[in-house]
C-alpha cells in the first residue's frame, strides 16, 4: 500500500499524526507495540530517519516509550491524553473557525441543530 503524502507539511509530521489517529481510534492499544521503524519505512517506502523522527515526537509527547531490544510501545493513558488534547484543539481552534463560517453563510441556528441531530441519528 503506497501512502499519499501531502506537500503542505513534512512527511514525519504526517506520519506522527497518522500514528496518533491510530492510537486514538484504538488500532494500537495501551501497552501494545507499534510497528518497527524498519517495517514502517519499508511499507511506505520512506527513509528510516523520517520514521525515527516521527516516533521520537511520540516519545517526546509521552505517548509511546522505547523498550530496549523490544521496540516502541503505547504508554498507559496515551489514548486519553490524545483525546483530551484533540478535544481542546477542536474547541479552541477549529470550532471558532467553524462558527465564523456558519455566521458568514447565514445558516440559521435551527437548521444547524436539526442537521447535527440527524447526523447523530445516522451513527
N, C-alpha and C positions, 0 to 999 in steps of 0.2 A: 504494500500500500504506500503510495507516494503522497506525502503531506504537501498541501498547498500553502506555502508561506506567503504572508503579506509583505509588501515593501515598506509599510509605514512604521514598522518597529523591528528591532533586531530579532533574529531567529531564537536566540537564547531566551529572550523575554517572552516570545510567543510560546515556546516550549514550557517555560515556567508557568505561564497562565494556563496552559493545557493540563499540566500536572495538577495544579490547584483545582481546576474544574473536575478532574477525575477523582481527586480525593473528596471534594465536596459532594459529588454525585454518589460516592460510595464504591467506586470501581476499585479503589485501594483503601482497605480498612486500616484502622489504627493498629499498629503492631505488625503490619504486613509489609513485606519487601516491595519496593518499586523496581521496575526493570533496570538492569545494569546500564551504565554509561555505554558500554560496548554494544549492548543489544539495541538501545535506542539509536545510537549512531548508525548502526548497520540498517535498522529498519527504515529510518527516514533519510538515509544517505547524507548525513551531515557530519561535520567534524566533531570528534570526541571532545575537543576542548569547548565547543559550543554547548554540548550536553552537560559537561562538567560545570560550566559557568551557571547554567540554569539550575542544576542541582545544588550548587553552592548557595544560590539565593534562597532556595527552600530551606537549607540548613540554617542560614543566617536569620531567617524569619521564624525559626523554631517550629517548623512543620515536619521535617524529616531529620533523622540522625544517621551518621555514619557508624557502622559497626565493623571494626577492623576484620578483614577477611571474610565478611558475610555480605556486605553491601549496604544499601540505604533502606531505612525503614521509616514508615509513617509513625510519628510520635503520638502518644495518647493525648487526646484533646485537640488534635490538629484540625479535625473537621469542624468542631465547634468554633475554634479560633478563626478559621476561614469564613464560616457563616457570619460570625459577628463582624468581621472586617468588611465583608462584601455587603452586608446589610447597611452598615454605617456609610460606606462609599455610595450606595444607592440613594440613601436618604439625604446625604449631604451634597452630592454632585448630580447624580442622574435625575432624581425626582424634581429638583428645582428647574432643570432644563426642560424636562417633560411638561411641567406645569406652565412654564413660559410658552412653550409651543402650543399647548392647549388653548391658552389665552389668545395667542396670535391668530389661531384658526377660528376662534369664536365658538368652540364646542360647548354647548350647554351642559351644565353640571348633571342634569337629569339623564341626558343621553350617555354621558360618560359613565355614570353609576350603572345604568342599565347594561351597557356593554361589558363592564367589569363583572357584574353579577352573572351575565350569560356566559362569559368566558370561564368563570369559576364553576359553572354547572357542567360545562363540557369536559372538565377534568375529573 
